[in-house]
Amino acid sequence: MSTPRSRNDFRIAIICALPLEADAVESLFDHRWDIDGDPYGKARGDPNAYSTGMIGAHNVVLVYMPGMGKSHGAAVAAYCRSSFPRIKLALVVGICGGAPAAADGKQIYLGDAIISSGLVQYDFGRRNQNGFLRKDTILDNLGRPSLEIRALLAKLQGRRSRQKLQDRLGEHLSTVTGQLGWEYAHPRGSTSERLPVIHIGLVASGDQVMKSEEARDMLIAEEEVIAFEMESAGVWDTFPCLVIKGVADYADCHKNKQWQNYAAASAAACAKAFLELWI
């Protein structure tokens, strides 16, 4: 274990929009650098709040967002860059709405974990008398993940690496529920033997909460997205970024909070499993 000498020694940022998401991530720190106070501080004028620690071999800064949405995501990422200028990877970790099934027909269950292969900014465009027209040209869209991220995602598509990631998620999920208690346990109790499954695919990001089954299904059909969230489009232009989220609902009119804590635990466990493979 190597103690960071300064903020320049942090390479990983984990960004959470909700306290319940951050609690799940922090419960998986292998070591906390700020347990006796903040030894690293932040840049002048930075309003962000941080926790620092280690996950696996990585020095990690946990970033608390003041609210949901891509504008908060963009501001938080920019200030984080000023305080921690050598961040190589940002993980946006938390809860999301999920598609009922992936493009290959594989069902997505509540509590499953999503890893983004790319991001679709679905509410960027113009509204006219004929409805909403999304801008989807190359110049208007968010770029692809970095080469390094794409290479590891390709490796994770393989059977052996995917199974290793899956197994580690299960172990870390037990740690979260052990640390944080029954509130983060499976909503249906210990009788449910199914552990969260990891799905890799496109994630839709926008400022609007997706609660329309019709709009959801249109985006699933047109873009083959597997999840919906609200922060990552703002982070994407500042850091090499990956979205890791747990499915808390199906982004329709039945949206509720029953699965939020368990989905946050699933996402945190998946994020730690991913970082253990990130070199």
C-alpha positions in Angstrom: 0.0 0.0 0.0 1.5 3.3 -1.1 0.3 6.4 0.7 -0.4 9.3 -1.7 2.0 12.2 -1.3 -0.4 14.7 -2.8 -3.5 15.1 -4.9 -1.4 14.4 -8.0 -1.1 10.7 -6.9 -4.8 10.1 -7.5 -5.7 8.5 -10.8 -9.3 7.3 -10.3 -12.4 9.5 -9.6 -15.8 7.9 -8.7 -18.7 10.3 -9.1 -22.0 9.7 -7.3 -25.1 11.8 -7.6 -26.9 10.5 -4.4 -25.7 9.9 -0.9 -27.0 6.3 -1.0 -24.8 5.6 -4.0 -21.7 7.2 -2.3 -22.3 5.2 0.9 -22.2 2.0 -1.1 -19.0 2.9 -2.8 -17.3 4.1 0.4 -18.2 0.8 2.2 -15.9 -0.9 -0.3 -12.8 1.2 0.3 -9.9 -1.0 1.3 -8.3 1.9 3.1 -9.5 5.4 3.9 -6.9 8.2 3.7 -9.2 10.8 5.2 -10.3 8.9 8.3 -8.6 11.4 10.6 -9.4 14.5 8.5 -8.6 15.5 4.9 -4.8 15.5 4.4 -4.9 16.6 0.7 -7.3 19.5 0.5 -8.5 20.8 -2.8 -7.8 23.6 -5.2 -8.8 27.2 -4.3 -12.4 27.9 -5.3 -13.3 24.2 -5.7 -16.8 23.8 -4.0 -16.8 20.0 -4.4 -16.8 17.6 -1.4 -14.5 14.6 -1.6 -13.5 11.4 0.3 -10.2 9.7 -0.4 -9.2 6.1 -0.1 -8.0 3.0 -1.8 -9.8 0.4 -3.9 -7.6 -2.5 -4.8 -4.3 -1.0 -6.0 -5.8 2.4 -6.9 -5.9 5.6 -5.0 -9.5 6.8 -5.4 -11.2 10.1 -4.9 -15.0 9.8 -4.3 -16.8 12.9 -5.5 -20.2 13.9 -4.1 -22.5 15.7 -6.5 -24.8 18.5 -5.1 -27.7 17.3 -7.3 -28.7 15.2 -10.2 -28.4 16.1 -13.9 -25.7 16.7 -16.5 -25.1 20.3 -15.6 -24.1 19.2 -12.0 -22.1 16.4 -13.6 -20.2 18.9 -15.8 -19.5 21.4 -13.0 -18.4 18.7 -10.6 -16.0 17.1 -13.1 -14.4 20.4 -14.0 -13.7 21.3 -10.4 -12.5 17.8 -9.7 -10.0 18.2 -12.6 -8.6 21.4 -11.1 -8.0 19.7 -7.7 -6.9 16.3 -9.0 -5.2 17.0 -12.3 -3.9 13.5 -13.0 -7.2 11.6 -13.0 -7.0 9.0 -15.8 -10.5 7.5 -15.4 -13.8 8.7 -13.9 -16.5 6.2 -13.0 -20.0 7.5 -12.7 -21.5 5.0 -10.2 -25.0 4.7 -8.9 -28.5 3.8 -10.0 -30.3 3.9 -13.3 -33.4 2.9 -15.2 -33.0 -0.2 -17.2 -34.3 -1.6 -20.5 -36.5 -4.7 -19.9 -34.1 -6.6 -22.2 -30.8 -6.1 -24.1 -30.6 -5.9 -27.8 -29.7 -9.6 -27.9 -32.9 -10.4 -26.1 -31.2 -11.2 -22.8 -33.6 -10.1 -20.0 -32.4 -7.3 -17.6 -33.6 -7.8 -14.0 -33.9 -5.2 -11.3 -30.6 -5.1 -9.4 -28.5 -6.1 -12.4 -25.3 -4.0 -13.1 -24.8 -2.0 -16.3 -21.4 -1.0 -17.7 -21.5 1.5 -20.5 -19.8 0.8 -23.9 -20.8 4.3 -25.0 -23.2 7.1 -24.3 -26.2 8.5 -26.1 -27.3 12.1 -25.1 -31.0 11.6 -25.9 -32.4 15.0 -25.0 -30.0 17.2 -27.0 -31.8 18.7 -30.0 -34.6 21.0 -30.9 -38.3 21.0 -30.5 -40.6 22.2 -33.3 -44.2 21.9 -34.4 -43.5 18.3 -35.5 -42.1 17.3 -32.1 -38.5 16.8 -30.8 -35.6 16.3 -33.2 -32.5 14.9 -31.6 -29.1 16.1 -32.9 -27.2 12.9 -33.8 -24.4 14.1 -36.1 -20.8 13.3 -35.4 -20.1 16.8 -34.2 -23.1 17.0 -32.0 -22.6 13.6 -30.3 -20.3 12.5 -27.4 -17.2 10.7 -28.5 -16.3 7.1 -28.0 -14.7 5.9 -24.8 -10.9 6.1 -24.8 -8.8 3.3 -26.5 -7.8 2.0 -23.1 -11.4 1.7 -21.9 -12.5 0.1 -25.1 -9.7 -2.5 -24.9 -10.7 -3.6 -21.4 -14.3 -3.7 -22.3 -13.4 -6.0 -25.3 -11.6 -8.2 -22.8 -14.6 -8.3 -20.5 -16.7 -9.6 -23.4 -14.7 -12.8 -23.2 -16.1 -15.7 -21.1 -13.2 -16.0 -18.6 -12.9 -12.3 -17.8 -16.6 -11.8 -17.7 -17.0 -14.7 -15.2 -14.2 -13.3 -13.1 -15.9 -9.9 -13.0 -19.2 -11.6 -12.2 -17.7 -13.6 -9.3 -16.0 -10.6 -7.8 -19.2 -8.6 -7.9 -20.9 -11.2 -5.8 -18.1 -11.1 -3.2 -18.2 -7.3 -3.0 -21.9 -7.2 -2.8 -21.8 -9.3 0.3 -19.4 -6.8 1.8 -21.7 -3.8 1.1 -24.7 -5.5 2.7 -22.5 -6.6 5.6 -21.2 -3.1 6.2 -24.5 -1.1 5.6 -27.0 -3.6 6.8 -30.5 -4.8 5.7 -31.4 -1.5 3.9 -29.0 -2.5 1.1 -30.0 -6.2 1.0 -32.1 -7.7 -1.8 -35.7 -6.4 -1.5 -37.1 -9.9 -1.7 -34.9 -11.2 1.0 -32.4 -14.0 1.3 -34.7 -16.4 -0.4 -33.7 -14.9 -3.8 -30.5 -16.8 -4.8 -30.0 -14.9 -8.1 -27.0 -12.5 -8.0 -26.9 -9.4 -10.2 -25.8 -10.1 -13.8 -23.5 -7.6 -15.6 -24.6 -6.2 -18.9 -22.4 -4.1 -21.2 -24.0 -1.8 -23.7 -25.0 1.7 -24.7 -26.4 4.0 -21.9 -28.8 6.9 -22.6 -28.0 10.1 -20.6 -30.1 13.2 -20.3 -31.6 15.8 -17.9 -35.1 14.4 -18.1 -36.2 11.6 -15.8 -37.3 8.8 -18.1 -40.8 7.6 -17.0 -42.4 7.0 -20.3 -42.6 3.4 -21.6 -43.3 4.7 -25.1 -40.3 7.0 -25.2 -38.1 4.4 -23.5 -39.0 1.7 -26.0 -38.4 4.1 -29.0 -34.9 4.8 -27.7 -34.2 1.1 -27.1 -35.4 0.3 -30.6 -33.5 3.1 -32.4 -30.3 3.2 -30.4 -30.1 -0.2 -28.7 -29.5 1.4 -25.3 -29.9 -0.7 -22.2 -30.1 1.9 -19.5 -31.1 5.5 -18.7 -29.4 7.9 -16.4 -28.8 11.7 -15.9 -25.2 12.6 -15.0 -22.7 11.1 -17.4 -23.2 13.4 -20.4 -21.9 16.2 -18.2 -18.8 14.3 -17.1 -17.9 12.8 -20.5 -16.1 15.8 -22.0 -13.9 16.3 -18.9 -12.6 12.8 -18.1 -12.2 9.5 -19.8 -15.4 8.1 -18.4 -17.3 4.9 -17.8 -20.8 4.5 -16.4 -21.4 1.7 -13.9 -24.9 1.6 -12.6 -27.4 -0.7 -11.0 -30.9 -1.1 -12.4 -33.4 0.4 -9.9 -36.5 0.5 -12.1 -37.5 0.1 -15.8 -37.7 3.8 -16.6 -41.5 3.7 -16.9 -44.6 5.0 -14.9 -44.0 2.3 -12.3 -40.7 3.9 -11.2 -40.3 3.8 -7.4 -37.5 3.6 -4.8 -37.9 0.0 -3.6 -34.8 -1.2 -5.4 -32.6 1.9 -5.2 -30.3 0.8 -2.3 -29.8 -2.7 -3.6 -29.1 -1.3 -7.1 -26.6 1.1 -5.6 -24.9 -1.8 -3.8 -24.7 -3.8 -7.1 -23.2 -0.8 -8.9 -20.6 -0.2 -6.2 -19.7 -3.9 -6.2 -19.3 -3.9 -10.0 -17.2 -0.8 -9.9 -14.8 -2.4 -7.4 -14.6 -5.6 -9.5 -13.9 -3.5 -12.6 -11.1 -1.5 -10.9 -9.4 -4.7 -9.8 -9.0 -5.5 -13.5 -8.0 -1.9 -14.4 -4.2 -1.6 -14.6 
